[in-house]
Amino acid sequence: MTTITVPSRNDVSPANQGLFDALKKQLGFVPNLYATLAHSENALGAYLTLQSAKSSINAKSREVVNLVVSQVNGCEYCLAAHTVLGKMNGFTDAQILEIRSGRASFDRKLDALARLTRSIAENRGHGDQMLIEAFFAEGWTIENLVDAIVTIGDKTVTNYLHANTNVPVDFPAAPKLEMALATA
């Protein structure tokens, strides 16, 4: 198996060094998956631009999408990172586990988002029409649908990157969903 190393600041281009500095200032460290994007001259900057773009769905809703997509794609790295971010956005441990299963029974609007996101991710972009209608029935808009799909794409990028590089996870491990739900 090919080993993909996580580059250090000195291993990347001057432009990416500047991005490393900004990430370190903002987050306190450069997450391994972001650093891995810096193997490319352009990927880290392009990804950070996508991730920080304005959206019609708020940060909490984006975390729903991130957690569902990462669970569908089996990305241990992103599940770990977004479990931390989910807690920072006000979700409890139990809510995070439920979201990862594709539901959010504690909030009808987020439940419609979680269910549709799971359908889209599992069906390679083809969301179930009934779930799309349920999404709109809960007050989401066409703009929200477009932005949710952009967020699904954003998360799919990093899920695929980790799946193909297997760089070390530098966040606390997320619990395995099946085991956590069994003990709940």
Secondary structure as the mmCIF struct_conf table of DSSP 4:
data_model
#
loop_
_struct_conf.conf_type_id
_struct_conf.id
_struct_conf.beg_label_comp_id
_struct_conf.beg_label_asym_id
_struct_conf.beg_label_seq_id
_struct_conf.end_label_comp_id
_struct_conf.end_label_asym_id
_struct_conf.end_label_seq_id
HELX_LH_PP_P HELX_LH_PP_P1 THR A 2 SER A 8
HELX_RH_3T_P HELX_RH_3T_P1 ARG A 9 ASP A 11
BEND BEND1 VAL A 12 VAL A 12
HELX_RH_AL_P HELX_RH_AL_P1 PRO A 14 LEU A 27
BEND BEND2 GLY A 28 PHE A 29
HELX_RH_AL_P HELX_RH_AL_P2 ASN A 32 LEU A 37
TURN_TY1_P TURN_TY1_P1 ALA A 38 HIS A 39
BEND BEND3 SER A 40 SER A 40
TURN_TY1_P TURN_TY1_P2 GLU A 41 ASN A 42
HELX_RH_AL_P HELX_RH_AL_P3 ALA A 43 GLN A 51
TURN_TY1_P TURN_TY1_P3 SER A 52 SER A 52
BEND BEND4 ALA A 53 ALA A 53
BEND BEND5 SER A 56 ILE A 57
HELX_RH_AL_P HELX_RH_AL_P4 ALA A 59 VAL A 72
TURN_TY1_P TURN_TY1_P4 ASN A 73 GLY A 74
HELX_RH_AL_P HELX_RH_AL_P5 GLU A 76 MET A 88
TURN_TY1_P TURN_TY1_P5 ASN A 89 GLY A 90
HELX_RH_AL_P HELX_RH_AL_P6 ASP A 93 ARG A 100
TURN_TY1_P TURN_TY1_P6 SER A 101 GLY A 102
TURN_TY1_P TURN_TY1_P7 SER A 105 PHE A 106
HELX_RH_AL_P HELX_RH_AL_P7 ARG A 108 GLU A 122
TURN_TY1_P TURN_TY1_P8 ASN A 123 GLY A 125
HELX_RH_AL_P HELX_RH_AL_P8 GLN A 129 ALA A 137
TURN_TY1_P TURN_TY1_P9 GLU A 138 GLY A 139
HELX_RH_AL_P HELX_RH_AL_P9 ILE A 142 THR A 165
HELX_LH_PP_P HELX_LH_PP_P2 VAL A 167 VAL A 169
BEND BEND6 PHE A 171 PHE A 171
HELX_LH_PP_P HELX_LH_PP_P3 PRO A 172 LYS A 176
HELX_RH_AL_P HELX_RH_AL_P10 LEU A 177 THR A 183
#
